[in-house]
Amino acid sequence: MLWGDKRYHSLNYELKRIFGTKVVKLSVDGGFTCPNRDGTAGDKGCIFCGEEGSGEFTFSKNLSIPEQIAKQKEFMSKKWATGKYIAYFQNFTNTYGDTEYLKEKYYAGISQKGMVGLAIATRPDSISPSALDLLEEINKKTYLWIELGLQTIHDTTANFIRRGYDLCCYEKTVEELKKRNIRIVTHLIFGLPGESKQDILESVKYVSERDTWGIKIHLLYIQRGTDLHKFYMEHPFHILTQEEYVNMVCDSIEIIPKDMIIHRLTGDGKKALLIEPKWSLDKLKVLSDIDKELSIRNSYQGKFFK
C-alpha cells in the first residue's frame, strides 16, 4: 500500500493530489497569546512551551502578515520552487481573541498571491461560537484546517503538562467543527514523562477512532528555558532513543486509518535551544528510518486499524 513513495498518507501527498503540485506551508505569527498564559486557564503555559509558543521558525510578529508571508516565500523558495502556499498561524492559540481581530488576520493571510489555504493551530477550549461562525465562513472560501493540541488522552499526563482542559472539551470542539465540515488535525506528543508505549498507543487509537481529517505526531524535545527543562534537570526522566521512537511511530502508523492524513511524524527543535534528544536534529534520518522500518515489516498505514 503506497501513497506516492510513502507507506503512509502524508500531507504532502494529499496536497499534491488536490492542487496538482507541491504546496508549501508558510508559518506566520498573528500576535496571539494563550489562555494558559494570561490567567484564564493558567499563567505559565504548557510545561514544554517556550517563549515563542512553538513558533520558533516564524518571523517577527512586529511585521505585518503580508510582510511575514513575503519573507517566508523568499526563504522557502530556496527549497521548493512553487507558486502555491498555505498560511499557517502556528504559535500560541490562534483562535483566542476578538472575532474581528481574527477575521483581519485570517483574511490578510488568505488574500496573498498564491495562497490556496489556511491552517490554524489552537486549543479546544479557545474557539468561541462567533469564531466558529467565522471559521465556517472561511472554510467556504479556501482550503481550511484547524489543529488542536491534545498531546495525550491521559489525565495524569495532561495535568502534569498543564494542558488546562479535559478530554470532554476536546470531544465537544471536534463535534462543533465537524458540524461545519471543517477539517481537524489532532496533535499528539510521544515521550511525555511517565507515559509507557501502551499509553502512547492508546492516545493514537483514540484519535484514530474520532474520524477526523488528520493527525500530527511530535517527538517530545526539551528546550532550553522551558519549565520542562527545569524539571528534567531536577528529575531526569527517560528520553526516547531514536530506535524506540521509530518503532513506536511505525506501530502507530499501522493503527491509523488509511484515509487520515499524517501531517508530521517527528518534531522540529531549534538547534540553539535543544537540550534533548540530540538525535532529533537529523530529521531526514529519522524519517528515512521510519520508511525503512515500514519496508522491513512490509507494513503500511491502516494495516491493523479496526
Secondary structure, 3 states (H helix, E strand, C coil): CCECCECCCEHHHHHHHHHCCCCEEEEECCCCCCCCCCCCCCCCCCCCCCCCCCCCCCCCCCCCHHHHHHHHHHHHCCCCCCCCEEEEECCCCCCCCCHHHHHHHHHHHHCCCCEEEEEEEECCCCCCHHHHHHHHHHHCCCEEEEEEEEECCCHHHHHHCCCCCCHHHHHHHHHHHHHCCCEEEEEEEECCCCCCHHHHHHHHHHHHCCCCCEEEEEECCEECCCHHHHHHHHCCCCCCCHHHHHHHHHHHHHHCCCCCEEEECCCCCCCCCEEECHHHHCHHHHHHHHHHHHHHHCCCCCCCCC
